[in-house]
Every structure is written in structure tokens, then in C-alpha cells.
Amino acid sequence: MRDEEEATDGPTDPRVHPEESPGFGEAPDGLEDIEVSRDVTIGEASPRELQATDLAPVAGDSAAEKVEALCEGDAVERRRAALALGEESASEAVVDALVGVGLRDDDADVRQFAVEALGELGGERAGAAAVETLGDENPWVRAEAVVALDRIDRARYESHLEDALDDGHHAVERNAAVSLFKLRGEAMVDVLLEQSRAESERLREWAAHLLAGVDDERATERLEELAGSDDEPRVVRSTAARSLDADPGKFRRQFTGGTENDTPDRPGEGRLNRRPDL
């Protein structure tokens, strides 16, 4: 059973709660009968590539060795090195490598891990690099840059988070909304109401979740609409229904936000911040 007392970090996910999954209780004859309505892509990563977030192979390496791997390793080694450097002290050499090499890598995952590491290290230069990374061509790198800015100093970078609300990609806009909600609380109502009508169901789902923290008649009316709409996916409807049952003040006090690593990974929101691994 799901503990409602810990419901404030993010919407439930079908992989965690199977009864919320489309097709629950049905017995399709084959794969062609299974409808996937979420924003998903089935990739072709090798087992070695999927293990790039496992830092055990470099646990005993020095910072200098990790920097060398970031500069000279293959794609998997560079990804792992970038991520592992986030656990080092924020020395000039480490930050130089992440900014000058990691964020300029041709591999989008390396860039994403590099900006994640900079978010862990913090500091003015890391923040400036994360701001610049908001212009990356890859939306998942940009989404991670928002996470980094949230972690480094969301108040200082509020204007950049505000700009990210208009990024055009649901992951970036979702992360920006979560971060700004932690700053502004109920003052985000207009943004959340707008996002609750976004084309992306994932963005509508998160808007419905965050509206649980808004004590406003407009929020209640919109949540009732979402919860009762047959046109909405089940996960959006169920998230809206739970938000209607939540206490707004308690929600805001407990909310830490899904842009940080303090919540369980969900499909599309783990370290790679990509699509579900079906």
C-alpha cells in the first residue's frame, strides 16, 4: 500500500503502482495489442552503456584519474567519470574538467552527467555553467541544468528558472515548475493551471500534483475537471484525485520536490532523465 504521508515528492508511477497502469487486469494476446500512451522510446543501449551510472568501477580512483577518463575515455568511461566527479571536492581542476570538457562533449549523456556533477559541487562557476547549459540542444541536458540550478541556489537563479518554463520541452518545464514551487508556493497557481492544460500528459500530471499545495478555488475546480475527465489518462486522473484529498498547507510543508535526488527514480526521471526503460 502507498503511504499517503509520503505522497508529496511526486505523482505515483505505473511501474510502482501496477493498478494505475493502462491495461491493468487485461490479458493481451500479444505485444501488438498493448497500447502505450506515455511518452516513451524503447532504446538499444548495450548492457555496458546501461551500467554507466554504476560508480563502483571508479570508486578507488583519484580525482585526477577521473579527470583523465573524462578527457580520454570512451563514451561509457566519460559518462561514469563525469558523474563520479560530482562526489569529489570542488577543486579548480575538477570544475575545469567538468565545464571545459564534460559540458562540451559530443555525447549528450556526458554533458548531462557533467551538469549534474556541477550541481552537486555547487559554487558560482558551476551555477554560471548550468545557466549556459540551459541552451544545450538536448532537452534532457537542459532539464538536468534546471536541477543543478535548483540545487546550487534556486533563489539566485530564479529568473533563469522562470525562463525555463517556456522551454518547449515537458521535462525542462516540469523541473522549472517544481523548483519555482519550492520558492513561491501558492503564487505558482497561474503557471500550474496553465501547465495542467499542456499537451504533455506528464506535465499535466505534475501540474495536478503541485496543485495539491494550492488553497484556491480555481485549483480545486481544475483538479475536479482533471479527475473526472474521461479524456485524461488514468495516471492524470488519479493524481488529480489524490491532490483533491490533500491538505494544501501540509503538502507545501512536506514537499521537497522531484528535481532532486531525494526521491525514488521513476521512468524517464532517473539519472539519465530519459524515457522509461520498458
C-alpha positions in Angstrom: 0.0 0.0 0.0 1.2 3.5 -0.8 1.8 5.7 2.3 -0.2 8.9 1.8 2.1 10.6 4.3 4.9 10.5 1.9 2.9 11.4 -1.1 4.4 14.9 -1.6 7.5 14.2 -3.6 5.9 13.3 -6.9 3.0 11.7 -8.7 2.6 7.9 -8.4 4.1 6.0 -11.3 2.5 3.0 -13.0 5.7 0.9 -12.6 5.5 1.3 -8.8 1.7 1.0 -8.6 0.6 -1.5 -11.3 -3.1 -1.0 -10.6 -2.7 2.5 -12.1 -1.2 1.1 -15.3 -3.2 1.2 -18.5 -4.4 -2.3 -19.2 -4.2 -3.5 -15.6 -6.2 -6.7 -15.3 -6.3 -7.4 -19.0 -4.7 -10.2 -20.9 -3.5 -9.1 -24.3 -2.8 -11.8 -26.9 0.5 -10.2 -28.0 2.7 -7.1 -28.0 0.7 -5.6 -30.8 -2.4 -5.4 -28.6 -0.6 -3.4 -25.9 -1.2 0.3 -26.1 1.5 2.6 -24.8 0.0 6.1 -24.3 3.0 7.5 -22.4 5.9 9.5 -23.9 8.2 6.5 -24.3 11.0 5.3 -26.5 12.5 1.8 -26.5 16.2 2.2 -26.9 19.0 -0.1 -27.9 21.7 0.6 -25.3 24.1 -2.2 -24.6 24.4 -3.7 -21.0 27.7 -1.8 -20.6 26.0 1.5 -21.5 23.2 0.9 -19.1 25.8 0.4 -16.4 27.3 3.9 -16.9 25.8 5.2 -13.7 27.4 2.4 -11.6 30.3 4.2 -10.0 31.8 1.1 -8.3 34.4 0.6 -11.1 35.9 4.0 -10.3 35.3 4.1 -6.5 39.0 3.8 -5.8 40.2 6.2 -8.5 41.6 9.6 -7.6 40.1 12.8 -8.9 43.0 13.1 -11.4 42.2 9.6 -12.8 38.6 10.5 -13.2 39.5 13.7 -15.0 41.7 11.7 -17.3 38.9 9.3 -18.0 36.6 12.2 -18.8 39.1 13.6 -21.2 40.3 10.4 -22.9 37.9 7.5 -22.2 35.2 6.0 -24.4 31.6 7.2 -24.1 30.8 5.0 -21.1 34.0 5.8 -19.3 33.4 9.5 -19.9 29.8 9.3 -18.6 30.9 7.5 -15.5 33.8 9.9 -14.9 31.6 12.9 -15.2 29.1 11.6 -12.7 31.8 10.4 -10.3 33.5 13.8 -10.3 30.4 15.2 -8.6 31.5 13.3 -5.5 34.9 14.9 -5.4 35.8 18.2 -3.7 35.1 21.3 -5.8 38.7 21.9 -6.7 39.6 24.1 -9.6 40.9 21.1 -11.6 37.6 19.2 -11.2 35.4 22.1 -12.1 37.7 23.0 -15.0 37.3 19.5 -16.4 33.5 19.4 -16.0 33.0 22.8 -17.5 35.7 22.8 -20.2 35.5 19.1 -21.2 32.3 17.5 -19.9 29.9 20.2 -21.0 31.5 20.3 -24.4 31.4 16.5 -25.0 29.6 15.3 -28.2 27.8 12.7 -26.1 24.6 14.2 -24.6 24.7 11.8 -21.6 28.2 13.0 -20.8 27.0 16.6 -20.8 24.0 15.7 -18.7 26.2 13.9 -16.1 28.6 16.8 -16.1 26.0 19.4 -15.3 24.5 17.1 -12.7 28.0 16.8 -11.1 28.4 20.6 -11.1 25.1 20.8 -9.3 26.4 18.6 -6.6 29.7 20.6 -6.3 28.0 24.0 -6.3 29.6 27.3 -6.4 29.4 30.4 -8.6 31.2 28.9 -11.6 29.1 25.8 -11.5 26.0 28.0 -11.4 27.2 30.0 -14.4 27.9 26.9 -16.4 24.5 25.4 -15.6 22.9 28.7 -16.8 24.8 28.4 -20.1 23.7 24.7 -20.4 20.1 25.8 -20.4 20.8 26.5 -24.1 22.0 22.9 -24.9 20.5 21.4 -28.0 19.4 18.3 -26.0 16.3 18.8 -23.8 17.4 16.2 -21.2 20.6 18.1 -20.7 18.6 21.3 -20.3 16.3 19.5 -17.8 19.3 18.5 -15.8 20.7 22.0 -15.9 17.5 23.2 -14.2 18.0 20.5 -11.5 21.6 21.8 -11.0 20.4 25.4 -10.6 17.7 24.3 -8.1 20.3 22.6 -6.1 23.0 25.3 -6.2 20.8 28.3 -5.4 17.2 28.3 -6.7 16.6 31.8 -5.3 19.6 33.3 -7.0 18.8 31.7 -10.4 15.0 32.3 -10.1 14.9 34.4 -13.3 16.6 31.6 -15.3 14.1 29.1 -13.9 11.3 31.4 -14.9 12.6 31.5 -18.4 12.8 27.7 -18.5 9.1 27.5 -18.0 8.9 28.4 -21.7 11.5 25.9 -22.9 9.1 23.9 -25.0 10.0 20.5 -23.6 7.9 19.0 -20.9 10.9 17.8 -18.8 12.5 21.2 -18.6 9.2 23.0 -17.9 8.3 20.4 -15.3 11.6 20.8 -13.5 11.4 24.5 -13.6 7.8 24.5 -12.2 8.9 22.2 -9.3 11.8 24.4 -8.4 9.8 27.6 -8.5 7.0 25.9 -6.5 9.6 25.4 -3.7 10.3 29.1 -3.9 6.8 30.6 -4.4 4.3 28.0 -3.2 0.7 29.1 -3.9 1.9 32.0 -6.0 2.6 29.4 -8.7 -1.2 28.8 -9.2 -1.5 30.6 -12.6 1.5 28.7 -14.0 0.3 25.4 -12.7 -3.2 26.0 -14.1 -1.7 26.7 -17.5 0.5 23.6 -17.3 -2.5 21.5 -16.4 -3.7 22.2 -19.9 -0.4 21.4 -21.6 -0.2 19.0 -24.5 2.2 16.7 -22.5 0.3 14.4 -20.1 3.5 14.2 -18.0 3.3 18.0 -17.5 -0.4 17.9 -16.8 0.2 15.1 -14.2 2.9 17.1 -12.4 0.7 20.3 -12.5 -2.1 18.3 -10.9 0.3 17.1 -8.3 1.6 20.5 -7.4 -1.9 22.0 -7.3 -2.4 19.9 -4.2 -0.4 22.7 -2.4 -2.6 25.5 -3.6 -5.6 26.5 -1.5 -7.5 28.3 -4.2 -11.0 27.7 -5.7 -9.6 27.7 -9.2 -7.1 25.0 -8.3 -9.9 22.9 -6.8 -12.1 23.3 -9.9 -9.4 22.4 -12.2 -8.5 19.3 -10.2 -12.1 18.2 -10.2 -12.1 18.6 -14.0 -9.0 16.5 -14.4 -10.1 13.8 -12.0 -13.5 13.5 -13.8 -12.4 13.7 -17.4 -12.6 10.6 -19.5 -10.3 12.2 -22.0 -7.4 12.2 -19.5 -5.1 9.2 -19.0 -5.7 7.3 -15.8 -2.5 8.5 -14.2 -3.5 12.2 -14.6 -7.0 11.5 -13.2 -5.7 9.6 -10.2 -3.1 12.2 -9.4 -5.7 14.9 -9.5 -8.0 12.9 -7.3 -5.2 12.5 -4.7 -4.5 16.2 -4.9 -8.1 17.0 -4.1 -7.8 14.9 -0.9 -4.5 16.6 0.2 -4.2 19.3 2.8 -2.5 22.3 0.9 -0.5 23.5 3.9 0.7 20.1 4.8 1.6 19.4 1.2 3.7 22.6 1.0 5.5 21.9 4.3 6.4 18.3 3.3 7.3 19.0 -0.4 10.9 18.6 -1.2 10.5 18.3 -4.9 11.1 15.8 -7.7 14.0 17.7 -9.2 16.4 16.4 -6.6 17.9 13.0 -5.9 15.9 12.7 -2.6 13.1 10.8 -4.4 12.9 7.4 -6.0 13.6 7.2 -9.7 10.6 6.9 -11.9 10.6 6.0 -15.6 12.1 8.9 -17.5 13.3 10.7 -14.4 16.2 8.6 -13.2 19.8 9.6 -13.6 19.6 9.6 -17.4 16.4 11.6 -17.1 15.2 9.8 -20.2 12.3 7.7 -21.4 11.0 4.7 -19.5 13.1 1.5 -19.8 10.3 -0.8 -20.8 
